Amino acid sequence: MDLITITGVALGLSFDSFAVSLSCGVIESKIKFRSAMRIAFILALFQGGLTVLGFFLGSTVAGQIEMYDHWVAFVLLMILAARMIIGGMKGEADRQPVDLSRWTVLLTMAVGTSIDAFAVGISFALLRVEIWSAGLIIGAVTFIASMTAIRIGKSAGSRLGSKVEILGGIILAAIGIRILAEHLMAAA
């Protein structure tokens, strides 16, 4: 597989991470560069890492995982989305925004957005792709997309006011629904 094709796959895989990062920037309009780097790095690490993991596990577990991967992503993203929407609907005094510095929140976002990368890794094994360079490209593209999205979200978040957490939750719910719908339609 050539570099252009792998980069195209990386761009496709990075769309979910872009959307999640956008909502992170919207929620945390005063996000520091170090925190943004951490979020982008974790998303990129999971995107590239699960691609590599999928490659090495190959077709041995593909059947079992493909039956449930979309449900896992859907549930993780919907739980996080519900927390964000409920938090955004509370009054300012009662509001506890989603803490983007918590590992559980970051891991939920990372796993939820990179399950498709695992499936891509399995297909890369069947196509005999040079997985280390593919994993690095996928991780790098995801990192750049995530940093860009956080910056865009940060600018928008400061203008949208205190209800931006609802928007972030809606974005995550839409990603979860899209993932579930794509897999269910493909199975039909």
C-alpha positions in Angstrom: 0.0 0.0 0.0 1.5 3.4 -1.0 2.0 6.4 1.2 -0.9 8.4 -0.4 -3.4 5.6 0.3 -2.2 5.1 3.9 -2.4 8.9 4.4 -6.0 8.8 3.1 -6.9 6.0 5.5 -5.3 8.0 8.3 -7.4 11.0 7.4 -10.5 8.9 7.4 -9.6 7.4 10.8 -8.9 10.8 12.3 -12.4 12.3 11.7 -13.8 10.9 15.0 -10.7 12.1 16.9 -11.1 15.5 15.2 -14.7 15.8 16.3 -13.9 14.7 19.9 -11.0 17.2 20.0 -13.3 19.9 18.7 -15.7 19.3 21.6 -12.8 19.3 24.0 -11.7 22.7 22.8 -15.3 23.9 23.0 -15.8 22.6 26.5 -12.5 23.8 27.8 -12.1 27.2 26.1 -9.2 28.1 28.4 -7.3 24.8 27.7 -3.6 25.1 28.1 -1.2 24.0 25.3 0.2 21.2 27.5 -3.3 19.8 28.1 -4.2 20.1 24.4 -0.9 18.2 23.6 -1.8 15.5 26.1 -5.3 15.0 24.7 -4.0 14.9 21.1 -1.1 12.6 22.0 -3.4 10.1 23.7 -5.9 10.1 20.8 -3.0 9.7 18.3 -1.4 6.9 20.4 -4.6 4.9 20.5 -5.4 5.5 16.8 -1.9 4.4 15.7 -1.5 1.8 18.5 -4.8 0.0 17.9 -4.0 -0.1 14.2 -0.7 -1.9 15.0 -2.5 -4.1 17.6 -5.1 -5.1 15.0 -2.4 -5.9 12.5 -0.7 -8.3 14.9 -3.8 -10.0 16.2 -4.8 -10.2 12.6 -7.7 -12.5 11.6 -7.4 -14.7 14.7 -9.8 -12.6 16.7 -11.5 -10.6 13.9 -14.7 -12.5 14.0 -15.3 -12.1 17.8 -14.3 -8.5 17.9 -16.2 -7.3 14.8 -19.5 -8.6 16.3 -19.2 -6.2 19.3 -16.8 -3.4 18.4 -19.4 -0.9 17.2 -21.5 -1.6 20.4 -18.5 -0.9 22.6 -17.7 2.4 20.8 -21.4 3.4 20.9 -21.8 2.7 24.6 -18.6 4.5 25.6 -19.3 7.6 23.6 -23.0 7.7 24.7 -22.1 7.5 28.4 -19.6 10.4 28.0 -22.1 12.4 25.8 -24.9 12.0 28.4 -22.6 13.2 31.2 -21.6 16.2 29.1 -25.2 17.1 28.1 -26.5 16.7 31.7 -23.6 18.7 33.0 -24.3 21.5 30.5 -28.0 21.6 31.4 -27.4 22.2 35.1 -27.2 25.7 36.4 -23.9 27.4 36.7 -23.8 26.8 40.5 -24.5 23.1 40.2 -22.4 22.5 37.1 -19.4 20.1 37.2 -18.0 20.1 33.7 -16.4 16.9 32.3 -12.8 16.9 33.6 -10.7 16.4 30.5 -7.6 15.9 32.7 -9.1 12.7 34.2 -7.6 9.5 32.7 -11.0 7.7 32.6 -12.4 10.5 30.4 -9.4 10.5 28.1 -9.3 6.7 27.8 -13.0 6.6 27.1 -12.6 9.1 24.3 -9.5 7.4 22.9 -11.0 3.9 22.9 -14.3 5.1 21.5 -12.8 6.9 18.6 -10.1 4.3 17.7 -12.0 1.0 17.6 -12.2 1.4 13.8 -8.4 1.7 13.7 -8.2 -1.8 15.2 -10.4 -3.2 12.3 -8.2 -1.3 9.8 -5.1 -3.0 11.4 -6.7 -6.4 10.8 -7.3 -5.5 7.1 -3.7 -4.2 6.9 -2.5 -7.7 8.1 -4.4 -9.3 5.2 -2.9 -6.8 2.8 0.6 -7.2 4.2 1.1 -3.4 4.8 4.3 -2.2 6.4 2.5 -1.7 9.8 5.1 0.4 11.7 5.2 3.2 9.1 1.4 3.0 8.7 0.9 3.2 12.5 3.2 6.2 12.7 1.4 8.0 9.8 -2.0 7.3 11.3 -0.8 8.6 14.7 0.8 11.7 13.3 -2.3 12.6 11.2 -4.5 12.1 14.2 -2.3 14.2 16.4 -2.3 17.1 13.9 -6.1 16.8 13.3 -6.7 16.8 17.1 -4.5 19.8 17.8 -6.1 21.7 15.0 -9.6 20.8 16.3 -8.9 21.7 19.9 -7.7 25.2 18.7 -10.8 25.6 16.5 -13.0 24.5 19.4 -11.2 26.8 21.9 -12.0 29.8 19.7 -15.6 28.8 19.3 -16.1 27.8 22.9 -15.2 31.2 24.2 -17.9 32.7 22.0 -20.6 30.2 22.7 -20.9 30.7 26.5 -21.6 28.3 29.3 -23.8 25.8 27.4 -20.9 24.6 25.2 -20.8 21.3 27.0 -24.2 20.4 25.6 -22.8 20.9 22.1 -19.8 18.7 22.9 -22.1 16.0 24.2 -24.2 16.2 21.1 -21.1 15.8 18.9 -20.0 12.7 20.9 -23.5 11.2 20.7 -23.6 11.8 16.9 -20.2 10.0 16.5 -21.5 7.1 18.6 -24.7 6.9 16.6 -22.8 7.1 13.3 -20.5 4.3 14.3 -23.4 2.1 15.3 -25.4 2.9 12.2 -22.5 2.2 9.8 -21.8 -1.2 11.3 -25.5 -2.2 11.5 -26.1 -1.1 7.8 -23.0 -2.9 6.7 -24.2 -6.1 8.4 -27.7 -5.8 6.8 
